[in-house]
Amino acid sequence: MLVSVKDRLDQPHIEELLGYAVFTDEKELEDVIRRYKTDDRWKLLGYSEEGRIIGIIGYEMVTPTILKLRHLAVDPPYRGLGYGRGMILEVLELERPAKIKAEVDEEAADFFRNIGFEIVSLGERFPGIERFECSFVTDF
């Protein structure tokens, strides 16, 4: 079950989960947390399992029909069990966008490819790091 965790961004576990999706540095993580706290367009939901948040999904509706996935992370012991895909499906049901998009690294691109997203290379957006745009057209 997805629940809002924007009011829990100061909790170490929520910050740790978000940190899995923000790979750069502490400054970037601080900026992302501040953005979730101050920008009402940026939504941050957590997947609750037996009272514990085991995954987070952050996104914004960039247009009324396009959802941009900002962050997706699952606690390491729960990875590979379908929680990432499940969170995406729940957000799709909740927001009902015509399209969902994400910009990711190579490892995440494989995850999105495996759940049916179209993947397009954006080239090296940072030195030595290839980035990918992932997109999925929904039935809504």
Secondary structure, DSSP 8 states (H G I E B T S, - for coil): -EEE-GGGTTSHHHHHHHHHH--S-HHHHHHHHHHHHH-TTEEEEEEEETTEEEEEEEEEESSSSEEEEEEEEE-GGGTTSSHHHHHHHHHHHHH--SEEEEEE-HHHHHHHHHTT-EEEEEEEEETTEEEEEEEEE---
